[in-house]
Amino acid sequence: MTSSELSALLVLATVSSFTPGPNTTLSTAMAANHGLRRAMRFVLAVPVGWGILFTLCATGLGGLVVAWPPLRWGIVVLGNAYLLWLASRLWGSGSLQQADSAKLQVGFVQGVSLQFLNIKAWMLALAIVAGWVAGREDAAERTLMLLPIMVAYGFVSNLTYAVAGSMLRHWLAHGRRLLVFNRCMAGALLATVVWLLNGLRATGA
C-alpha cells in the first residue's frame, strides 16, 4: 500500500469515526447516564462488531448487500427501528435513577449485533473494501493491514465520546439537566435516522 493510499484511508477513517453517528451518540449517552465503566461494554463492542463486519465484506458478503436491495432495506428498517426505540427510552429519562430503570444500557453482545443493523457501518466497510481491497492482488494482505487500523479508530472514537459523557455525569445530575441532555441525544438519534434514510434515497438504493 502506497503512502498516498494510507493517507487517504486515515482521512476517511478520521472523518467517519469521529463525526456523530449512532455509535458515538450511544457511547456518550450511556456514559453520561451510567458512568464510563458500564459504557465500556458498548465501547468495546463497536470495534469488535465492525471488525467482523469489515472482514465479512472483504470476503464477499458486502456484494450481496449491494446486489439485493431488499436485504439492504431490511438492515435499514431493523437498525432504524432499534435506534428509534433507544431514542424513546432516552426521551423520558430525567434522572440517573430513571436511566437505570429504563434499561438504557446496551451490552456487549447487543453492541456487536447493532453494527450489523447500522447502515453507516455497512457503508464505511463497503467503501473501504471497494477503494482499498477489491481487485488487488494483495487483497488478503491489505485486509489484514486495514483491519487493526479501523478497529483502533472505532475504539478510540467511541472511547473519546464516552469519556466526554462521563465527565458531564455529575453536572447533569442536578435539576433538569439530564432530561435536556437525554432529549438532545434522542434528537441526535432521530436526526441520524433521517440522514441515513435521505442518503439511501439520494443514491437510489
Secondary structure, 3 states (H helix, E strand, C coil): CCHHHHHHHHHHHHHHHHCCCHHHHHHHHHHHHHCHHHHHHHHHHHHHHHHHHHHHHHCCHHHHHHHCHHHHHHHHHHHHHHHHHHHHHHHCCCCHHHHHHCCCCCCHHHHHHHHCCCHHHHHHHHHHHHHHHCCCCCHHHHHHHHHHHHHHHHHHHHHHHHHHHHHCHHHHCCCCHHHHHHHHHHHHHHHHHHHHHHHHHHCCC
